[in-house]
Amino acid sequence: MALAPVAARAEVAVGGAPSPRIAAIAERAGRLPQLHALIVARHGRPLFERAFRGPALDRPVNVKSVSKTVLALIAGAAIDRGALQGVDQPVAPLLRRSIPDDADPRVERITIGNLLSLRAGLERTSGPNYGAWISSRNWVRDAIGRPFDDEPGGRMLYSTGSSHLLSAALTAATGRSTLELARDWLGEPLGVTIPPWPRDPQGIYFGGNDMELSPRALLRIGEMARNRGTFDGRRVLSEGWIDAMWRPQGFSPFTGDSYGYGWFLRDVQGAPMRYGWGYGGQMLFVAPDLGLTAVVTSDATRPSGRASGYVDELHALFAEIVGAARADDASKA
C-alpha cells in the first residue's frame, strides 16, 4: 500500500510517561492514508495523541458502528438503574405497537440480550438489505417484522436493525430519547459532548450507527470500561455490566472473533483485547490486563472490511503497541 505524506498541522503533544517504542509505532501509523487520528493511553495517561489529517481530536466525528459499543453501555446503565429488567427481558412488550399483526410468533422470545449480542435471529438489515431498510417508513416495524434466519439466541447475525430495536426499547422503557440517556448516563459523568445524531421517521435515535464522538471522548469511554465502570473516581457503570459485556455470547463469521454485548473479543499476544469497530476504520481498543486503551478514527467514506486490508493493518498496529508495552515493562523489571 502506498503511504501518503503525514500532515503535522493538528499535532498534539505526547503526554504521560515517555515510551519511545510506542511513539515510533504511532508515528509510522500516521503514514496510513486512511487514518485520521490516533490516541494511545496507558494506565490512564495519554502516551500519544495526534490528528494526522482530518478533524482535530476534540471535534466529534461519525464513529459508525462503534455506536453499538456505546449503545451497550447505555443499556447497561438502564439495567443498573432498573429501567430495564436485565438481558433476559423480552422486548416484544416494549415494542408492541410496532410489531406487525402477522409477525412470526418467535418475536415474543427476543430478549434485550439477543439484541445486544446480535443474536435476535431476524433477517439482517445490514449488508445488501441496509438501503431498503433505512428507506422504509418505519424502521422498527420493518426490522422486527422480518423473517427469521435462525432462532432467537442462535448464531450471531450482524444487523444494525437489532441495535435499532434496542434503541427503541430503551426509549419505550424510559420515556426518554436515546440521546437524552446517552448524555445523562455517559456524557455528564465522563465530561464529554454527545451531539444529536440521525433519527428514524418516528423520531427514534439511530441505534448502532452514526453517533458522533470525538477521539478524546472515545478515549474516556474506553478508559471507563477499562477501569471496570469507573472514571476519575466516579462509578458510571457496575462492574457486573462490564463483565457481562466482555463475556462471549456469539461468534462473528466476518472477523473470526467472539462477540459479547456490543464488543468484539480476541486475544493479542496472549492479552485479552476488547474492541468496538465502525465502518471505515473507527476503532476503540482496550487491553485491560496491560492498562492499554487506543482510539483510531479514519476516513469513513472508505471501506475497512477484510478485503481492503485496512482493518488488518489497524489490528496489526494495536498488536505492535501491545508488544511495545510488554517490552517497556520488561525493561523496567
LOMIRO-661316 format. One record per residue (C-alpha): residue number from 1; residue in three letters; x, y, z. Coordinates in Angstrom, 3 decimals, decimal comma, always signed. Example, Ala and Ser with C-alpha at 12.3 -4.5 7.8 and 13.67 -1.06 7.14 Angstrom:
- 1  Ala  +12,300  -4,500  +7,800
- 2  Ser  +13,670  -1,060  +7,140
END
This chain:
- 1  Met  +0,000  +0,000  +0,000
- 2  Ala  +1,337  +3,421  -0,938
- 3  Leu  +1,898  +5,663  +2,045
- 4  Ala  +0,648  +9,245  +1,999
- 5  Pro  +2,630  +12,100  +3,493
- 6  Val  +1,706  +12,897  +7,075
- 7  Ala  +0,178  +16,294  +7,862
- 8  Ala  +1,523  +17,716  +11,111
- 9  Arg  -0,812  +20,707  +11,470
- 10  Ala  -3,060  +19,022  +14,069
- 11  Glu  -0,314  +17,516  +16,173
- 12  Val  -0,868  +17,405  +19,930
- 13  Ala  +1,940  +16,968  +22,406
- 14  Val  +2,704  +13,485  +23,665
- 15  Gly  +1,865  +13,210  +27,376
- 16  Gly  +2,240  +10,766  +30,211
- 17  Ala  +5,225  +8,542  +30,802
- 18  Pro  +7,563  +8,545  +27,779
- 19  Ser  +7,544  +5,410  +25,619
- 20  Pro  +9,842  +5,749  +22,614
- 21  Arg  +8,714  +2,347  +21,366
- 22  Ile  +5,036  +3,287  +21,273
- 23  Ala  +5,792  +6,748  +19,885
- 24  Ala  +7,745  +5,209  +16,994
- 25  Ile  +4,893  +2,807  +16,178
- 26  Ala  +2,354  +5,624  +16,322
- 27  Glu  +4,424  +7,827  +14,050
- 28  Arg  +4,540  +5,052  +11,434
- 29  Ala  +0,775  +4,599  +11,738
- 30  Gly  +0,319  +8,154  +10,524
- 31  Arg  +1,532  +7,066  +7,110
- 32  Leu  -1,631  +5,029  +6,567
- 33  Pro  -3,527  +7,337  +4,181
- 34  Gln  -6,956  +6,388  +5,542
- 35  Leu  -6,062  +7,004  +9,204
- 36  His  -7,113  +10,371  +10,612
- 37  Ala  -6,322  +10,329  +14,342
- 38  Leu  -4,640  +8,088  +16,893
- 39  Ile  -4,590  +8,218  +20,687
- 40  Val  -2,745  +5,669  +22,820
- 41  Ala  -3,082  +5,724  +26,612
- 42  Arg  -1,624  +3,502  +29,302
- 43  His  -2,931  +3,360  +32,849
- 44  Gly  -4,983  +6,453  +32,078
- 45  Arg  -2,089  +8,554  +30,763
- 46  Pro  -2,052  +9,523  +27,070
- 47  Leu  +1,269  +8,442  +25,578
- 48  Phe  +0,500  +9,606  +22,053
- 49  Glu  -2,186  +11,926  +20,684
- 50  Arg  -2,270  +13,200  +17,138
- 51  Ala  -4,686  +14,092  +14,381
- 52  Phe  -2,570  +13,346  +11,310
- 53  Arg  -5,304  +14,551  +8,974
- 54  Gly  -8,991  +15,278  +9,194
- 55  Pro  -10,773  +16,829  +12,217
- 56  Ala  -8,990  +17,778  +15,433
- 57  Leu  -9,010  +15,444  +18,443
- 58  Asp  -11,752  +17,388  +20,261
- 59  Arg  -14,108  +17,501  +17,288
- 60  Pro  -16,937  +14,914  +17,123
- 61  Val  -16,769  +12,577  +14,137
- 62  Asn  -19,027  +9,817  +12,870
- 63  Val  -17,901  +6,669  +14,689
- 64  Lys  -20,234  +4,454  +12,618
- 65  Ser  -20,809  +1,069  +14,296
- 66  Val  -18,740  +1,879  +17,358
- 67  Ser  -22,184  +3,274  +18,185
- 68  Lys  -23,151  -0,337  +19,006
- 69  Thr  -20,478  -0,357  +21,715
- 70  Val  -21,798  +2,915  +23,144
- 71  Leu  -25,371  +1,623  +22,975
- 72  Ala  -24,335  -1,417  +25,034
- 73  Leu  -23,038  +0,948  +27,714
- 74  Ile  -26,331  +2,859  +27,723
- 75  Ala  -28,264  -0,426  +28,012
- 76  Gly  -26,071  -1,418  +30,950
- 77  Ala  -26,803  +1,889  +32,661
- 78  Ala  -30,524  +1,232  +32,156
- 79  Ile  -30,189  -2,207  +33,743
- 80  Asp  -28,121  -0,805  +36,620
- 81  Arg  -30,904  +1,734  +37,285
- 82  Gly  -33,772  -0,719  +36,955
- 83  Ala  -35,179  +0,916  +33,822
- 84  Leu  -34,604  -2,419  +32,073
- 85  Gln  -35,093  -5,680  +33,965
- 86  Gly  -31,980  -7,347  +32,556
- 87  Val  -30,662  -9,152  +29,499
- 88  Asp  -33,386  -11,827  +29,709
- 89  Gln  -36,209  -9,292  +29,455
- 90  Pro  -38,392  -9,852  +26,347
- 91  Val  -38,587  -6,810  +24,085
- 92  Ala  -41,972  -7,500  +22,495
- 93  Pro  -43,991  -5,874  +25,314
- 94  Leu  -41,911  -2,703  +24,899
- 95  Leu  -42,308  -2,633  +21,114
- 96  Arg  -45,866  -3,966  +20,865
- 97  Arg  -47,214  -1,030  +18,818
- 98  Ser  -44,607  -1,596  +16,131
- 99  Ile  -44,973  -5,374  +15,766
- 100  Pro  -46,931  -6,327  +12,624
- 101  Asp  -50,088  -8,394  +13,174
- 102  Asp  -48,668  -11,167  +11,003
- 103  Ala  -45,216  -11,209  +12,649
- 104  Asp  -43,592  -14,559  +13,362
- 105  Pro  -44,549  -15,666  +16,903
- 106  Arg  -40,852  -16,037  +17,695
- 107  Val  -40,620  -12,269  +18,134
- 108  Glu  -42,049  -12,878  +21,617
- 109  Arg  -38,848  -14,732  +22,531
- 110  Ile  -36,379  -11,995  +21,506
- 111  Thr  -34,659  -10,539  +24,576
- 112  Ile  -32,591  -7,484  +25,380
- 113  Gly  -29,536  -9,757  +25,465
- 114  Asn  -30,344  -11,130  +21,989
- 115  Leu  -30,345  -7,591  +20,593
- 116  Leu  -27,098  -6,678  +22,377
- 117  Ser  -25,330  -9,800  +21,108
- 118  Leu  -26,852  -9,533  +17,599
- 119  Arg  -28,498  -12,918  +18,034
- 120  Ala  -32,146  -11,963  +17,541
- 121  Gly  -32,457  -14,474  +14,707
- 122  Leu  -34,166  -11,966  +12,408
- 123  Glu  -33,069  -11,469  +8,826
- 124  Arg  -30,242  -8,927  +8,751
- 125  Thr  -30,861  -5,303  +7,852
- 126  Ser  -27,137  -4,739  +7,261
- 127  Gly  -25,212  -5,548  +4,098
- 128  Pro  -27,363  -5,764  +0,957
- 129  Asn  -30,565  -5,122  +2,940
- 130  Tyr  -29,400  -1,873  +4,525
- 131  Gly  -30,571  +0,601  +1,879
- 132  Ala  -34,102  -0,768  +1,686
- 133  Trp  -34,368  -0,849  +5,479
- 134  Ile  -33,408  +2,799  +6,081
- 135  Ser  -35,686  +3,794  +3,201
- 136  Ser  -38,675  +2,183  +4,912
- 137  Arg  -41,343  +4,291  +6,608
- 138  Asn  -40,947  +2,577  +9,982
- 139  Trp  -37,511  +1,133  +10,790
- 140  Val  -38,642  -0,623  +13,963
- 141  Arg  -41,637  -2,263  +12,295
- 142  Asp  -39,539  -3,277  +9,282
- 143  Ala  -36,753  -4,797  +11,397
- 144  Ile  -38,958  -6,748  +13,798
- 145  Gly  -41,288  -7,912  +11,036
- 146  Arg  -38,567  -9,615  +9,019
- 147  Pro  -38,442  -13,391  +8,590
- 148  Phe  -36,255  -15,427  +10,919
- 149  Asp  -32,949  -16,810  +9,643
- 150  Asp  -32,250  -18,501  +12,992
- 151  Glu  -33,864  -18,939  +16,379
- 152  Pro  -33,634  -16,107  +18,941
- 153  Gly  -30,389  -16,729  +20,808
- 154  Gly  -28,935  -18,656  +17,875
- 155  Arg  -25,948  -17,638  +15,788
- 156  Met  -24,704  -14,068  +15,512
- 157  Leu  -26,313  -12,226  +12,595
- 158  Tyr  -24,683  -8,811  +12,321
- 159  Ser  -27,610  -6,428  +11,905
- 160  Thr  -27,922  -2,769  +12,746
- 161  Gly  -31,663  -3,389  +12,805
- 162  Ser  -31,218  -5,361  +16,029
- 163  Ser  -29,344  -2,435  +17,578
- 164  His  -32,076  -0,062  +16,450
- 165  Leu  -34,687  -2,250  +18,133
- 166  Leu  -32,634  -1,857  +21,314
- 167  Ser  -32,693  +1,937  +20,955
- 168  Ala  -36,475  +1,787  +20,532
- 169  Ala  -36,796  -0,488  +23,569
- 170  Leu  -34,723  +1,917  +25,683
- 171  Thr  -36,930  +4,802  +24,610
- 172  Ala  -40,104  +2,857  +25,386
- 173  Ala  -38,845  +1,669  +28,771
- 174  Thr  -37,657  +5,066  +29,987
- 175  Gly  -39,884  +7,538  +28,166
- 176  Arg  -36,705  +9,374  +27,171
- 177  Ser  -34,762  +9,529  +23,923
- 178  Thr  -31,575  +7,553  +23,489
- 179  Leu  -29,769  +10,882  +23,084
- 180  Glu  -31,025  +12,054  +26,486
- 181  Leu  -29,940  +8,778  +28,068
- 182  Ala  -26,503  +8,942  +26,430
- 183  Arg  -25,953  +12,499  +27,641
- 184  Asp  -27,241  +11,819  +31,160
- 185  Trp  -25,658  +8,418  +31,815
- 186  Leu  -22,419  +8,742  +29,844
- 187  Gly  -21,786  +12,286  +28,675
- 188  Glu  -22,246  +14,012  +32,032
- 189  Pro  -20,175  +11,644  +34,231
- 190  Leu  -17,428  +11,352  +31,627
- 191  Gly  -17,371  +15,052  +30,814
- 192  Val  -17,856  +14,512  +27,081
- 193  Thr  -20,078  +16,152  +24,498
- 194  Ile  -22,580  +13,914  +22,702
- 195  Pro  -24,188  +15,773  +19,783
- 196  Pro  -27,522  +14,691  +18,278
- 197  Trp  -27,265  +12,029  +15,590
- 198  Pro  -29,815  +10,814  +12,982
- 199  Arg  -33,276  +9,544  +13,928
- 200  Asp  -35,732  +7,263  +12,170
- 201  Pro  -39,060  +8,533  +10,745
- 202  Gln  -40,721  +8,011  +14,143
- 203  Gly  -38,028  +10,040  +15,939
- 204  Ile  -36,122  +7,112  +17,489
- 205  Tyr  -32,400  +7,838  +17,580
- 206  Phe  -30,493  +5,515  +15,273
- 207  Gly  -29,389  +2,522  +17,325
- 208  Gly  -25,992  +1,209  +16,353
- 209  Asn  -24,786  +3,673  +13,739
- 210  Asp  -23,884  +7,292  +13,011
- 211  Met  -23,225  +8,577  +16,548
- 212  Glu  -20,692  +11,400  +16,623
- 213  Leu  -17,959  +11,421  +19,270
- 214  Ser  -14,527  +12,998  +19,331
- 215  Pro  -11,434  +10,798  +19,610
- 216  Arg  -10,870  +12,161  +23,115
- 217  Ala  -14,461  +11,330  +24,075
- 218  Leu  -13,953  +7,784  +22,799
- 219  Leu  -10,809  +7,534  +24,896
- 220  Arg  -12,764  +8,446  +28,030
- 221  Ile  -15,383  +5,836  +27,197
- 222  Gly  -12,678  +3,215  +26,730
- 223  Glu  -10,935  +4,238  +29,933
- 224  Met  -14,166  +3,951  +31,898
- 225  Ala  -14,662  +0,422  +30,578
- 226  Arg  -11,029  -0,483  +31,235
- 227  Asn  -11,445  +0,715  +34,824
- 228  Arg  -14,436  -1,605  +35,283
- 229  Gly  -17,061  +1,090  +35,167
- 230  Thr  -15,372  +3,979  +36,952
- 231  Phe  -13,931  +7,225  +35,647
- 232  Asp  -11,989  +9,775  +37,672
- 233  Gly  -13,099  +8,035  +40,851
- 234  Arg  -16,796  +8,112  +39,911
- 235  Arg  -18,902  +4,991  +39,353
- 236  Val  -20,530  +5,169  +35,910
- 237  Leu  -21,455  +1,521  +35,322
- 238  Ser  -21,464  -1,531  +37,549
- 239  Glu  -18,521  -3,928  +37,430
- 240  Gly  -21,036  -6,663  +36,724
- 241  Trp  -22,091  -4,980  +33,497
- 242  Ile  -18,514  -4,598  +32,289
- 243  Asp  -18,032  -8,326  +32,925
- 244  Ala  -21,268  -9,129  +31,101
- 245  Met  -20,358  -7,056  +28,027
- 246  Trp  -16,994  -8,769  +27,758
- 247  Arg  -18,311  -12,334  +28,127
- 248  Pro  -18,523  -14,180  +24,767
- 249  Gln  -22,086  -14,609  +23,537
- 250  Gly  -21,553  -15,476  +19,900
- 251  Phe  -19,047  -15,723  +17,075
- 252  Ser  -18,587  -13,317  +14,177
- 253  Pro  -18,073  -15,005  +10,797
- 254  Phe  -16,760  -11,684  +9,457
- 255  Thr  -13,945  -11,137  +11,965
- 256  Gly  -13,330  -14,634  +13,291
- 257  Asp  -13,665  -13,180  +16,797
- 258  Ser  -16,101  -13,734  +19,617
- 259  Tyr  -18,719  -11,096  +20,313
- 260  Gly  -20,160  -10,072  +23,664
- 261  Tyr  -22,618  -7,250  +24,180
- 262  Gly  -21,510  -4,546  +21,743
- 263  Trp  -17,813  -5,535  +21,819
- 264  Phe  -15,693  -7,867  +19,709
- 265  Leu  -13,339  -10,047  +21,754
- 266  Arg  -9,953  -11,562  +20,903
- 267  Asp  -6,527  -12,188  +22,430
- 268  Val  -3,492  -10,241  +21,241
- 269  Gln  -0,132  -11,770  +22,119
- 270  Gly  -1,824  -13,617  +24,971
- 271  Ala  -3,541  -10,494  +26,331
- 272  Pro  -7,362  -10,222  +26,274
- 273  Met  -8,440  -7,396  +23,997
- 274  Arg  -11,902  -5,903  +23,533
- 275  Tyr  -12,764  -3,593  +20,662
- 276  Gly  -15,507  -1,620  +19,003
- 277  Trp  -15,344  -1,417  +15,216
- 278  Gly  -17,050  +1,031  +12,885
- 279  Tyr  -17,127  +1,203  +9,101
- 280  Gly  -14,158  +2,928  +7,530
- 281  Gly  -11,804  +2,106  +10,405
- 282  Gln  -13,272  +3,710  +13,526
- 283  Met  -11,756  +1,669  +16,370
- 284  Leu  -11,786  +1,597  +20,151
- 285  Phe  -9,245  -0,902  +21,538
- 286  Val  -8,998  -1,887  +25,204
- 287  Ala  -6,469  -4,351  +26,673
- 288  Pro  -7,397  -4,263  +30,375
- 289  Asp  -4,613  -6,511  +31,676
- 290  Leu  -1,972  -4,207  +30,169
- 291  Gly  -3,713  -0,929  +31,049
- 292  Leu  -3,926  -0,012  +27,359
- 293  Thr  -6,622  +1,967  +25,570
- 294  Ala  -6,305  +3,171  +21,977
- 295  Val  -8,587  +5,128  +19,658
- 296  Val  -8,382  +5,276  +15,877
- 297  Thr  -10,580  +7,411  +13,665
- 298  Ser  -10,386  +7,151  +9,905
- 299  Asp  -11,881  +8,324  +6,635
- 300  Ala  -15,440  +6,997  +6,968
- 301  Thr  -16,055  +7,270  +3,222
- 302  Arg  -13,639  +4,421  +2,531
- 303  Pro  -14,277  +0,743  +3,298
- 304  Ser  -12,363  -1,062  +6,036
- 305  Gly  -13,518  -4,650  +5,547
- 306  Arg  -11,216  -7,622  +5,359
- 307  Ala  -10,961  -7,311  +1,573
- 308  Ser  -9,488  -3,809  +1,825
- 309  Gly  -6,758  -4,921  +4,234
- 310  Tyr  -7,098  -1,751  +6,296
- 311  Val  -8,752  -3,287  +9,331
- 312  Asp  -5,984  -5,892  +9,431
- 313  Glu  -3,441  -3,068  +9,432
- 314  Leu  -5,206  -1,484  +12,415
- 315  His  -5,205  -4,754  +14,334
- 316  Ala  -1,528  -5,202  +13,498
- 317  Leu  -0,932  -1,660  +14,773
- 318  Phe  -2,539  -2,435  +18,128
- 319  Ala  -0,637  -5,730  +18,348
- 320  Glu  +2,606  -3,765  +17,903
- 321  Ile  +1,519  -1,386  +20,667
- 322  Val  +0,848  -4,366  +22,934
- 323  Gly  +4,314  -5,717  +22,149
- 324  Ala  +5,882  -2,351  +22,881
- 325  Ala  +4,050  -2,117  +26,217
- 326  Arg  +5,338  -5,562  +27,165
- 327  Ala  +8,866  -4,551  +26,159
- 328  Asp  +8,583  -1,384  +28,256
- 329  Asp  +7,529  -3,481  +31,249
- 330  Ala  +10,385  -5,920  +30,730
- 331  Ser  +12,947  -3,123  +30,563
- 332  Lys  +11,750  -1,811  +33,927
- 333  Ala  +11,766  -5,208  +35,629
END
